[in-house]
Each structure stands twice: as C-alpha cells, then as structure tokens.
Amino acid sequence: MGAVASETGVSPREIVVGSTLPLTGPAAPGYKELAPAAAAYFDHVNKNGGINGRKIKFVYYDDKYSPAETKKVTKQLILGDKIFAMFNALGTPPHSAVVDDLNRRGIPDIFVNTGYSGFDNVKKYPTTFPYFPSYVVEAKTMGYFIQNTPELANLKRCLFYQSGEFGDNAKAGFKAAGVDFATETSYFSGAQLQPLTAQITALRSAGCQLVVFFGVTSATANMLATSARAQFAPKWLVTSVGSDNGTLAGLGVPNALLEGLYTPSFLPLLQDTSNKYVSETKAIIEGAGLPWTYYSFYGATSAYVFAQALKAAGKDLTRKGLI
C-alpha cells in the first residue's frame, strides 16, 4: 500500500474528489443540479461498499460560471481539500482558466462538463478527459437531422449562439455537415439573463423559420419568452445542454412554447422507466430529494461511469493508474 499512502487525496478508507460549477448566478438553472445528483450517486456507491473498500468524498464549490471564481475555488480544492481528481467541472470559459494548472500538476481532470472540443487534446491536456460528445459532433448531428427531416429541410434556417468556443464549435460542426444559415446572431457569456431582444428582432426581421440555438438553459428561457412577446414562432432546435423541459418550465416558459421544440440527446429518455438503468437512477435521484431532470440524470450518469473508472484503476489507486 506504499503508493496509496503517498498519493494525494487517497487514504485506506477514502478518495477525495472535487468539482466546480455554477450553483448560483446566471448560468445556474439546470446546471446547479449536476453536482448534487453526482453526490447522490456517490452516496449510493458508498452505502454499497464504496470503491474497492474506499468511500468517495465529493467536495464541490460554486464558481458562479466566473473564470476568476473558478481559479479561486479550484485552488482551494487542490491546496486545501487536497483532491485526488477533478470530476465533472462545468463550463468552457471557467474551466479554460484552470485546465493548464490541473494538467501541469498531473491531476486527473475527469469528464469535464462541456462539449468544447479543445479539451479533447491528449498532447496538450494529457490528464483531461471529456465525457459527452463535443459541440462539433452535436452540431454535425443536428445538421444531419435538419437535412433529413422533411419538416425542417426546406425552412429558412438561422443560427443563434453563445459567443466564444461554444459558438465556434457549433459553427465548425455545421460547416462540416454542409449546413449554412441565412443569418447568425449571438450573445456573450454573462448576458444570459438579459431578454436578448436585439437578437430576436434580428432573427424575426430576417424571416427565420428554423432557429438553431447553442446556449445555456437560462438563455434558452429568455430567448423563448422574448420570442413569444414578439409573436415570433419559428421551429426551434436547441442544444442538449440548454433544453431540459422541466428546467425551462421552472423558469416560467409555458408548456405551449416547449411543444415541438427539437433537441438532441445522448442519454436514454427520462420518461423511459421500462429501461432498468433509467428507473434505478431515477430512484436514487428522487430518493435524495432532487428533481428528475436531464441535468440530474446526466450528473448521476457521469458519476456512475467515473465510479467504474475508479474501480478499474484497482486497489492500489494512483493518479497515473486512473489516467
């Protein structure tokens, strides 16, 4: 057990894992459920013997989707909490502020919670591992769906996105799929809670019949609300990370605006409780008093796969062994 005794964040009885995400602030809706859901799954693992005899101690902090705050709380995780690994840290701008330091220190940066394709670079970031499909892949998939869905294929289509890597990845994916747009507009990170009136006005003036949106959930809610007030009702195709119906309804979006909204997903349907994995995960989430949404399902699912990785790394748990 010599390697275990000297490995940061690992003791004979415990594995310390950390994360950062917006529990408050403009990007919190939906995303704030991820870490609590992962914690619920880790509690389930701990109650059933843990990982090779060790329990997972999961420490997560609110970074408000602010890179400056992410730096602060990540420093606390590394130097104060002495984490073994970072798990499911959320957001491209926030995580970009700390990913170099995590890799320089050799800290496993597992299942970073963003579809930014730049983190999938083993030479630049050898300890960082994405989880869900990149926004490039998602955009290519959405492009294929548009081209092969008669209801959408001939509509005048427009693109609305969060500026920065999020939107750049989306545009790269659509370009690769051979899908172009009549017009494009964007909002910047930090403007999620604004009504987005100028952007909706531009889309309406352009005569857009299909609007493809790549943004966070709070921005989706504002986009739909502003469009409804402007009596602008195109078809909507919204990225998976910004389209959970339950969360949008909780933000005040009427069900009538959500009917017919298209979105991709790499997870099974939340409603498919005939799927044993769905029903058992739902029981864990609701048993912890958490809402059953796309985000809580995703949080628990990523925790499930991470637990499998920890188990596969063996009893003599090391950072190099996990990687």
C-alpha positions in Angstrom: 0.0 0.0 0.0 3.0 2.3 -0.2 1.8 4.1 -3.4 -1.6 4.6 -1.8 -0.1 6.2 1.3 1.8 8.8 -0.7 -0.9 9.6 -3.2 -2.7 12.9 -2.7 -6.4 12.5 -1.9 -6.3 8.8 -1.3 -6.3 7.0 2.1 -7.1 3.4 3.0 -10.7 4.4 3.6 -11.3 7.5 1.3 -10.9 9.0 -2.1 -11.3 12.8 -2.2 -12.8 14.2 -5.5 -13.6 17.8 -6.3 -15.7 19.8 -8.7 -16.7 23.4 -9.7 -20.0 24.5 -11.2 -22.5 27.4 -11.0 -24.7 26.8 -8.0 -25.8 30.5 -8.2 -25.6 33.2 -10.9 -26.9 33.5 -14.4 -25.9 30.0 -15.6 -27.1 28.1 -12.5 -30.6 27.0 -13.8 -30.3 23.3 -14.5 -26.6 23.1 -14.1 -26.8 23.5 -10.3 -28.4 20.0 -10.2 -25.3 18.3 -11.6 -23.1 18.0 -8.6 -25.9 17.2 -6.1 -27.0 14.4 -8.4 -23.5 13.1 -8.7 -23.2 13.3 -4.9 -26.4 11.3 -4.6 -24.9 8.6 -6.8 -21.6 8.6 -4.9 -23.7 8.2 -1.6 -25.3 5.2 -3.2 -21.9 3.7 -4.0 -20.6 4.4 -0.5 -23.6 2.7 1.1 -22.9 -0.3 -1.0 -19.3 -0.8 -0.1 -17.6 2.0 -1.9 -14.8 1.6 -4.4 -12.5 -1.3 -3.6 -13.3 -0.6 0.1 -12.9 3.2 0.0 -15.7 5.8 0.2 -15.8 8.7 -2.2 -15.7 12.1 -0.5 -17.1 14.6 -3.0 -16.3 18.3 -2.5 -17.8 20.9 -4.9 -17.9 24.6 -4.9 -19.9 27.4 -6.5 -17.9 29.3 -9.2 -20.9 31.3 -10.5 -19.7 30.5 -14.0 -16.9 33.1 -13.5 -13.4 32.2 -14.5 -11.9 34.3 -11.7 -14.0 32.5 -9.1 -13.2 29.1 -10.7 -9.5 29.9 -10.2 -10.2 30.7 -6.5 -12.2 27.6 -5.7 -10.0 25.3 -7.7 -7.0 26.4 -5.7 -9.0 25.6 -2.6 -9.7 22.1 -3.9 -6.1 21.5 -4.8 -4.3 23.0 -1.9 -7.0 22.9 0.8 -9.1 19.9 0.2 -6.1 18.0 -1.5 -8.3 16.3 -4.1 -7.2 13.1 -5.8 -9.0 14.1 -9.0 -11.2 16.8 -10.5 -14.5 15.5 -11.7 -17.2 17.0 -14.0 -16.1 20.6 -13.6 -18.5 22.7 -15.7 -18.2 25.3 -18.4 -15.8 26.2 -21.2 -14.8 29.7 -20.0 -14.5 28.7 -16.3 -12.6 25.5 -17.0 -10.3 27.1 -19.5 -9.0 29.2 -16.6 -7.7 26.2 -14.7 -7.1 23.3 -17.1 -3.4 24.2 -17.7 -2.7 24.1 -14.0 -4.6 20.8 -13.4 -2.5 19.2 -16.2 0.7 20.7 -15.0 0.2 19.2 -11.6 -0.8 15.8 -13.1 -4.3 15.9 -11.5 -6.8 13.7 -13.3 -9.4 16.1 -14.8 -12.2 13.6 -15.5 -15.3 14.1 -17.5 -15.0 17.9 -17.8 -18.6 19.1 -18.2 -18.5 20.9 -21.5 -18.7 20.0 -25.2 -15.8 22.2 -26.1 -13.7 20.1 -28.5 -10.4 21.9 -27.5 -10.3 19.9 -24.2 -10.1 16.7 -26.2 -6.4 17.1 -26.9 -4.2 14.4 -25.4 -1.0 16.1 -26.3 -2.0 19.5 -24.8 -4.1 18.2 -21.9 -2.9 14.6 -21.1 -4.9 14.4 -17.8 -8.2 15.9 -19.1 -11.0 13.6 -20.4 -14.2 14.9 -21.9 -17.4 12.9 -21.4 -20.2 13.8 -23.7 -20.0 14.4 -27.4 -18.3 17.7 -28.4 -20.4 20.6 -29.7 -18.8 20.0 -33.1 -20.2 16.5 -33.1 -23.6 17.6 -31.8 -23.8 20.3 -34.5 -22.9 17.8 -37.2 -25.7 15.5 -35.8 -28.2 18.4 -35.8 -27.2 19.3 -39.3 -27.8 15.7 -40.5 -31.2 15.8 -38.7 -32.2 19.1 -40.4 -31.2 17.8 -43.9 -33.1 14.5 -43.4 -36.3 15.8 -41.8 -38.8 17.0 -44.4 -40.5 19.3 -41.9 -37.2 21.2 -41.4 -35.1 20.7 -44.5 -36.6 23.5 -46.6 -37.2 26.1 -43.9 -35.2 29.3 -43.8 -32.7 28.5 -41.0 -30.8 30.8 -38.8 -28.2 30.3 -36.0 -28.1 31.9 -32.6 -25.2 31.0 -30.2 -23.2 32.0 -27.2 -20.0 33.7 -28.4 -16.7 32.1 -27.8 -15.7 28.5 -28.0 -19.3 27.3 -27.6 -20.5 29.1 -30.7 -17.2 28.5 -32.6 -17.6 24.7 -32.1 -21.2 24.8 -33.3 -20.3 26.7 -36.4 -17.5 24.3 -37.2 -19.8 21.3 -36.9 -22.5 22.8 -39.1 -19.9 23.7 -41.7 -18.5 20.1 -41.7 -22.1 18.9 -42.2 -22.6 21.2 -45.2 -25.3 23.2 -43.4 -25.3 27.0 -43.8 -27.6 29.7 -42.3 -29.4 32.7 -43.7 -28.3 34.8 -40.8 -26.4 34.4 -37.5 -26.6 36.3 -34.2 -25.0 35.8 -30.8 -24.9 36.8 -27.1 -21.9 36.9 -24.8 -21.4 34.8 -21.7 -22.7 36.9 -18.8 -25.8 38.1 -20.8 -27.8 35.0 -20.2 -30.4 36.8 -18.0 -31.0 39.6 -20.4 -34.1 39.4 -22.7 -32.0 39.1 -25.9 -34.4 41.5 -27.6 -32.0 42.7 -30.2 -31.1 39.2 -31.3 -34.8 38.1 -31.5 -35.6 41.2 -33.5 -32.8 40.4 -36.0 -34.0 36.8 -36.4 -37.6 37.9 -36.9 -36.6 40.6 -39.4 -34.6 38.0 -41.4 -37.7 35.9 -41.7 -36.2 32.9 -39.9 -38.4 29.8 -39.9 -36.0 27.5 -38.1 -33.7 28.8 -35.3 -30.9 26.6 -34.1 -29.7 27.7 -30.7 -26.4 26.9 -28.9 -26.5 28.5 -25.4 -27.1 27.8 -21.7 -30.5 27.0 -20.3 -31.2 30.4 -18.8 -30.6 32.0 -22.2 -32.9 29.5 -23.8 -35.7 30.5 -21.4 -35.2 34.2 -22.1 -35.0 33.6 -25.9 -38.3 31.8 -25.9 -40.0 34.3 -23.6 -38.9 37.3 -25.7 -39.9 35.5 -28.9 -43.4 34.8 -27.5 -43.8 38.5 -26.6 -42.7 39.4 -30.1 -45.1 36.8 -31.6 -42.2 35.2 -33.3 -42.8 31.5 -33.5 -40.2 29.6 -35.7 -39.3 26.0 -35.2 -36.6 25.7 -32.5 -33.7 23.2 -32.5 -31.8 23.7 -29.2 -28.5 22.2 -28.0 -28.8 19.3 -25.5 -27.2 21.3 -22.7 -29.8 24.1 -22.8 -33.1 22.4 -23.4 -34.4 20.4 -20.5 -38.2 20.9 -20.5 -38.6 20.6 -16.7 -35.9 23.3 -16.0 -37.3 25.6 -18.7 -40.8 25.2 -17.3 -39.4 26.0 -13.9 -38.0 29.3 -15.3 -41.5 30.2 -16.4 -41.6 29.0 -20.0 -45.2 27.8 -20.8 -45.6 24.3 -22.0 -47.1 25.6 -25.2 -43.7 27.1 -26.2 -41.9 23.8 -25.4 -44.2 21.6 -27.6 -42.4 20.8 -30.8 -39.0 22.0 -29.6 -36.3 19.7 -31.1 -33.2 18.8 -29.1 -30.5 16.0 -29.4 -29.6 13.8 -26.5 -27.0 11.0 -26.0 -28.9 9.8 -22.9 -32.0 7.5 -22.8 -35.3 9.2 -22.5 -36.1 10.4 -18.9 -39.6 9.0 -19.3 -38.5 5.5 -20.3 -38.8 3.9 -16.9 -39.0 0.5 -18.7 -35.3 0.9 -19.1 -33.8 -0.5 -15.9 -30.9 1.9 -15.8 -33.3 4.9 -16.1 -35.7 3.6 -13.4 -32.9 2.7 -10.9 -31.1 6.1 -11.5 -34.4 7.9 -11.1 -35.0 6.1 -7.7 -31.5 7.3 -6.5 -32.1 10.9 -7.6 -35.6 11.2 -6.2 -34.6 9.3 -3.1 -32.1 12.1 -2.4 -34.9 14.7 -2.7 -33.6 16.0 -6.1 -35.7 16.8 -9.2 -35.6 14.2 -12.0 -34.3 16.2 -15.0 -31.9 15.9 -17.9 -29.3 17.5 -15.7 -29.7 15.3 -12.6 -29.8 12.3 -14.9 -26.6 13.4 -16.6 -24.9 14.2 -13.2 -25.7 10.7 -11.9 -24.7 9.0 -15.1 -21.3 10.7 -15.3 -20.8 9.7 -11.6 -21.7 6.1 -12.5 -19.1 6.0 -15.2 -16.5 7.7 -13.1 -17.0 5.2 -10.3 -16.4 2.4 -12.8 -13.1 4.1 -13.8 -12.0 4.3 -10.2 -12.9 0.7 -9.6 -11.0 -0.4 -12.7 -7.9 1.6 -11.6 -7.6 -1.0 -8.8 -7.0 -1.1 -5.0 -3.5 0.5 -5.4 -5.1 3.7 -6.5 -2.9 6.3 -8.1 -3.4 9.3 -10.4 -1.3 7.7 -13.1 -3.3 4.5 -12.7 -6.6 6.2 -13.1 -5.4 8.1 -16.2 
